[in-house]
């Protein structure tokens, strides 16, 4: 089971990311535990300085933007191989 964390203090973009992640998980049938992290100190502990942030299996895969559904599918389906923007997948997630 994938461990997915949405990092954000409850702003509109953070809520939008949470909804988008849940929609992709449901549509793709991904077995995942999704948690929202709103504690600012815990968010900063991941190195995320711009919310929303997305953590998959302990790796920050994106921060500062709500990725597209296609980008989310890639992030949630693949096992993260490295930390950093978009889990090393590149793309426009954090640009």
C-alpha positions as CSV (number, residue, x, y, z in Angstrom):
1,X,0.0,0.0,0.0
2,X,1.3,3.4,-1.0
3,X,1.6,6.1,1.7
4,X,0.5,9.4,0.4
5,X,0.6,12.7,2.2
6,X,-0.8,16.0,1.2
7,X,1.2,18.8,2.8
8,X,-0.7,22.1,3.2
9,X,-2.4,24.3,5.7
10,X,-5.8,24.0,4.2
11,X,-5.7,26.7,1.5
12,X,-7.7,26.3,-1.7
13,X,-4.7,24.8,-3.7
14,X,-4.0,22.3,-0.9
15,X,-7.7,21.1,-0.9
16,X,-7.6,21.0,-4.7
17,X,-4.5,18.7,-4.6
18,X,-6.2,16.5,-2.0
19,X,-9.3,16.1,-4.2
20,X,-7.2,15.5,-7.3
21,X,-5.1,12.8,-5.6
22,X,-8.1,11.0,-4.3
23,X,-9.8,11.1,-7.7
24,X,-6.7,9.6,-9.4
25,X,-6.4,6.9,-6.7
26,X,-10.0,6.0,-7.2
27,X,-9.9,6.0,-11.0
28,X,-6.7,4.0,-11.2
29,X,-7.6,1.6,-8.4
30,X,-4.4,2.4,-6.5
31,X,-4.1,0.9,-3.0
32,X,-3.1,4.0,-0.9
33,X,-3.4,5.5,2.5
34,X,-3.9,9.3,2.1
35,X,-3.2,11.6,4.9
36,X,-3.4,15.4,5.1
37,X,-0.6,17.1,7.0
38,X,-1.4,20.6,8.1
39,X,1.2,21.1,10.9
40,X,3.6,23.7,9.5
41,X,6.6,22.2,11.4
42,X,6.0,18.7,9.9
43,X,5.6,20.3,6.4
44,X,8.9,22.1,6.8
45,X,10.6,18.9,8.0
46,X,10.0,17.5,4.5
47,X,11.9,20.5,3.0
48,X,8.7,21.9,1.5
49,X,8.7,25.7,1.6
50,X,5.8,26.2,-0.9
51,X,2.5,24.4,-0.5
52,X,0.8,22.3,-1.5
53,X,3.2,19.4,-1.3
54,X,2.8,15.8,-2.3
55,X,4.7,13.0,-0.6
56,X,4.6,9.4,-1.9
57,X,6.1,6.7,0.1
58,X,8.2,9.2,2.1
59,X,9.5,11.1,-0.9
60,X,8.5,14.6,-1.8
61,X,7.4,14.3,-5.5
62,X,6.0,17.8,-6.0
63,X,5.5,21.1,-4.2
64,X,4.2,24.6,-4.9
65,X,1.7,23.6,-7.6
66,X,-1.3,21.3,-8.2
67,X,-0.1,18.8,-10.9
68,X,-2.4,17.7,-13.7
69,X,-4.2,14.4,-13.5
70,X,-1.8,12.9,-15.9
71,X,1.2,14.0,-13.8
72,X,-0.5,12.7,-10.7
73,X,-1.0,9.3,-12.3
74,X,2.7,9.0,-13.1
75,X,3.7,10.1,-9.5
76,X,1.2,7.8,-7.8
77,X,1.7,4.7,-10.1
78,X,5.5,4.7,-10.1
79,X,7.7,4.0,-7.1
80,X,9.6,7.2,-6.3
81,X,13.3,6.7,-7.2
82,X,14.7,10.0,-6.0
83,X,13.6,13.0,-4.0
84,X,13.1,16.4,-5.5
85,X,10.6,18.0,-7.8
86,X,8.3,15.5,-9.3
87,X,10.2,12.5,-8.0
88,X,12.8,12.8,-10.7
89,X,10.1,12.6,-13.4
90,X,10.8,16.1,-14.6
91,X,7.9,17.9,-16.3
92,X,6.2,21.1,-15.4
93,X,5.1,20.1,-11.9
94,X,7.2,22.6,-10.0
95,X,8.2,25.0,-12.7
